[in-house]
Amino acid sequence: MPQLIMADNQDVTRIGFCHIISSLLTVEPLVVHHKQALIETLERHPNAVIVLDYALFDLSDIETLFVLETKYPDSWWLLFSSELSDQFIKQVYLQTRHMSVLFKDCSAEELIVAWHDILQGRRYMSSSVSQTLLDSVQQQRLSAPLTATEKQILAAIANGKTTKEIAQERYVSTHTVVTHRKNIFRKIQVNNIHEATKYAVKAGFIDLVDYFI
């Protein structure tokens, strides 16, 4: 059983966390209150599990956190906080190997599951974190590099205009509009006008008021 290091400055959180998993502990948790104490404790226990409230601890930035994980490659981290930004969560799961995220409003059962996963050498991913990462992928998809012309044509398609109407408005051939449409569908990875319209709405290419009139 690895050493548990509690890097959380909230007394109630530390007591509650240790109480929930007390039956799974074989060693007394070590409590640290600042970065230097954390580093000194990791020097003695390089394969420890660190429960850290990043938002309240005195780490200057996320890069400092990542450096610690790299310096102590046998350590495992559970970032246990009340609130973390979506961008922070994305960076944690994409740029680290042994870090998991769990929010403090989780259930006792979920905390135990997370603890078991970490002890088994697996990263834990809650449903809320999974959704955050899926939303990030979706946002990347919505930021496909459409040209200004393609955005305008997509907006016209979403507003129900036909290929002929778009061609007449833009003083181009219907063949040109069809070509643009094929390129648009390929870039945003959709197969039909219905999916393209949903994309245009989510990406803000058309006004929702106009769309529902």
C-alpha positions as CSV (number, residue, x, y, z in Angstrom):
1,M,0.0,0.0,0.0
2,P,1.6,3.3,-1.0
3,Q,1.8,6.3,1.4
4,L,-1.2,8.7,1.2
5,I,-0.2,12.4,1.2
6,M,-3.0,14.8,1.9
7,A,-2.2,18.2,0.3
8,D,-5.4,19.9,1.2
9,N,-5.7,22.8,3.5
10,Q,-9.3,22.2,4.4
11,D,-9.6,20.3,7.7
12,V,-13.1,19.0,7.1
13,T,-12.1,17.7,3.6
14,R,-9.1,15.9,4.9
15,I,-11.0,14.3,7.8
16,G,-13.9,13.3,5.6
17,F,-11.7,11.9,2.9
18,C,-9.7,9.8,5.3
19,H,-12.8,8.6,7.1
20,I,-14.4,7.3,3.9
21,I,-11.4,5.3,2.9
22,S,-10.1,4.5,6.4
23,S,-10.9,0.8,6.0
24,L,-8.6,0.7,2.9
25,L,-5.6,2.4,4.5
26,T,-2.8,0.5,6.2
27,V,-0.6,3.5,6.9
28,E,-1.3,6.8,8.6
29,P,-1.9,9.6,6.0
30,L,0.7,12.4,5.9
31,V,-0.6,15.9,5.8
32,V,1.3,18.8,4.1
33,H,0.3,22.4,3.9
34,H,2.6,23.9,1.3
35,K,4.7,23.1,-1.8
36,Q,8.0,22.7,0.0
37,A,6.6,20.2,2.5
38,L,5.0,18.3,-0.4
39,I,8.3,18.0,-2.2
40,E,10.2,17.0,1.0
41,T,7.5,14.3,1.6
42,L,7.7,13.0,-1.9
43,E,11.5,12.7,-1.6
44,R,10.8,10.2,1.2
45,H,7.8,8.6,-0.5
46,P,8.3,8.9,-4.2
47,N,5.6,6.3,-5.0
48,A,2.9,8.0,-2.8
49,V,-0.7,8.8,-3.7
50,I,-1.2,12.5,-3.4
51,V,-4.7,13.9,-2.8
52,L,-4.4,17.6,-3.8
53,D,-6.7,20.5,-3.9
54,Y,-5.0,22.4,-6.6
55,A,-7.3,25.5,-6.2
56,L,-6.3,26.0,-2.6
57,F,-2.7,24.8,-2.5
58,D,0.3,27.1,-3.1
59,L,1.3,25.8,-6.5
60,S,2.0,28.8,-8.7
61,D,0.7,27.3,-12.0
62,I,-0.3,24.1,-13.7
63,E,3.2,23.6,-15.1
64,T,4.6,23.3,-11.6
65,L,2.1,20.5,-11.0
66,F,3.2,18.7,-14.2
67,V,6.9,19.1,-13.3
68,L,6.2,17.4,-9.9
69,E,4.5,14.5,-11.7
70,T,7.4,14.2,-14.1
71,K,10.0,14.4,-11.3
72,Y,8.2,11.6,-9.3
73,P,7.1,9.3,-12.0
74,D,6.0,6.6,-9.6
75,S,3.5,8.9,-7.8
76,W,-0.2,9.0,-8.4
77,W,-2.3,12.1,-8.1
78,L,-6.0,12.7,-7.3
79,L,-6.9,16.3,-7.9
80,F,-9.7,16.7,-5.4
81,S,-11.3,20.2,-5.7
82,S,-14.6,21.9,-5.6
83,E,-14.2,23.6,-9.0
84,L,-11.7,23.3,-11.8
85,S,-11.9,24.8,-15.3
86,D,-12.6,22.7,-18.3
87,Q,-9.3,23.8,-19.8
88,F,-7.5,22.7,-16.7
89,I,-9.2,19.2,-16.8
90,K,-8.4,18.8,-20.5
91,Q,-4.7,19.6,-19.9
92,V,-4.5,17.2,-16.9
93,Y,-5.8,14.2,-19.0
94,L,-3.9,15.0,-22.1
95,Q,-0.5,16.0,-20.6
96,T,-0.1,13.7,-17.6
97,R,0.0,9.9,-17.1
98,H,-0.9,9.5,-13.4
99,M,-3.4,12.3,-12.6
100,S,-7.1,11.9,-12.0
101,V,-9.7,14.5,-11.2
102,L,-12.6,14.2,-8.7
103,F,-14.9,16.9,-7.5
104,K,-15.7,17.4,-3.8
105,D,-19.4,17.0,-4.3
106,C,-18.9,13.4,-5.3
107,S,-20.5,10.6,-3.4
108,A,-18.7,8.4,-0.9
109,E,-19.1,5.4,-3.3
110,E,-17.5,7.3,-6.2
111,L,-14.6,8.3,-4.0
112,I,-14.0,4.7,-3.0
113,V,-14.1,3.7,-6.7
114,A,-11.6,6.4,-7.6
115,W,-9.3,5.2,-4.8
116,H,-9.5,1.6,-5.9
117,D,-8.7,2.6,-9.5
118,I,-5.6,4.6,-8.5
119,L,-4.4,1.7,-6.3
120,Q,-4.7,-0.6,-9.3
121,G,-2.6,1.7,-11.4
122,R,-5.5,3.2,-13.4
123,R,-6.5,6.8,-13.9
124,Y,-10.0,7.5,-12.7
125,M,-12.4,9.4,-14.9
126,S,-15.8,10.5,-13.5
127,S,-18.8,10.9,-15.7
128,S,-18.6,14.7,-15.3
129,V,-15.0,14.7,-16.4
130,S,-15.8,12.4,-19.3
131,Q,-18.5,14.9,-20.4
132,T,-16.0,17.8,-20.2
133,L,-13.6,16.0,-22.4
134,L,-16.3,15.1,-24.9
135,D,-17.5,18.7,-25.0
136,S,-13.9,19.7,-25.7
137,V,-13.8,17.4,-28.7
138,Q,-17.1,18.7,-29.9
139,Q,-15.8,22.3,-29.5
140,Q,-12.8,21.5,-31.6
141,R,-15.1,20.1,-34.2
142,L,-17.1,23.3,-34.2
143,S,-14.0,25.3,-34.8
144,A,-13.3,23.7,-38.2
145,P,-11.4,26.1,-40.5
146,L,-14.2,27.2,-42.7
147,T,-13.5,30.1,-44.9
148,A,-15.7,33.3,-44.7
149,T,-17.5,32.3,-47.9
150,E,-18.1,28.7,-46.6
151,K,-19.6,30.1,-43.3
152,Q,-21.9,32.4,-45.3
153,I,-23.0,29.5,-47.5
154,L,-23.5,27.3,-44.5
155,A,-25.6,29.9,-42.9
156,A,-27.7,30.2,-46.0
157,I,-28.2,26.5,-46.2
158,A,-29.2,26.4,-42.5
159,N,-31.7,29.2,-43.2
160,G,-33.4,26.9,-45.8
161,K,-32.2,28.5,-49.0
162,T,-31.8,26.2,-52.0
163,T,-28.7,25.8,-54.1
164,K,-30.2,27.9,-56.9
165,E,-31.2,30.7,-54.5
166,I,-27.7,30.8,-53.0
167,A,-26.1,30.8,-56.5
168,Q,-28.3,33.7,-57.6
169,E,-27.6,35.8,-54.4
170,R,-23.8,35.3,-54.9
171,Y,-23.8,35.6,-58.6
172,V,-22.1,32.2,-59.1
173,S,-23.1,29.0,-60.7
174,T,-25.0,26.2,-58.9
175,H,-22.0,24.0,-59.5
176,T,-19.8,26.4,-57.5
177,V,-22.3,26.3,-54.6
178,V,-22.5,22.5,-54.7
179,T,-18.7,22.3,-54.6
180,H,-18.7,24.7,-51.6
181,R,-21.3,22.5,-49.9
182,K,-19.3,19.4,-50.4
183,N,-16.2,21.0,-48.9
184,I,-18.2,22.4,-46.0
185,F,-19.7,18.9,-45.2
186,R,-16.3,17.4,-45.4
187,K,-14.7,19.9,-43.0
188,I,-17.4,19.8,-40.4
189,Q,-17.8,16.0,-40.8
190,V,-21.6,15.9,-41.5
191,N,-23.5,14.0,-44.1
192,N,-26.7,15.9,-44.6
193,I,-28.4,19.4,-44.4
194,H,-30.0,18.5,-41.0
195,E,-26.7,17.8,-39.4
196,A,-25.1,20.9,-41.1
197,T,-28.0,23.1,-39.8
198,K,-27.4,21.8,-36.2
199,Y,-23.7,22.6,-36.6
200,A,-24.5,26.1,-37.9
201,V,-26.7,26.8,-34.9
202,K,-24.2,25.6,-32.4
203,A,-21.3,27.4,-34.0
204,G,-23.4,30.7,-34.0
205,F,-23.4,31.1,-37.8
206,I,-27.2,31.8,-37.7
207,D,-29.4,33.7,-35.3
208,L,-31.5,31.3,-33.2
209,V,-34.4,33.8,-33.4
210,D,-34.3,33.7,-37.2
211,Y,-33.9,30.0,-37.2
212,F,-37.1,29.3,-35.2
213,I,-39.3,31.9,-37.0
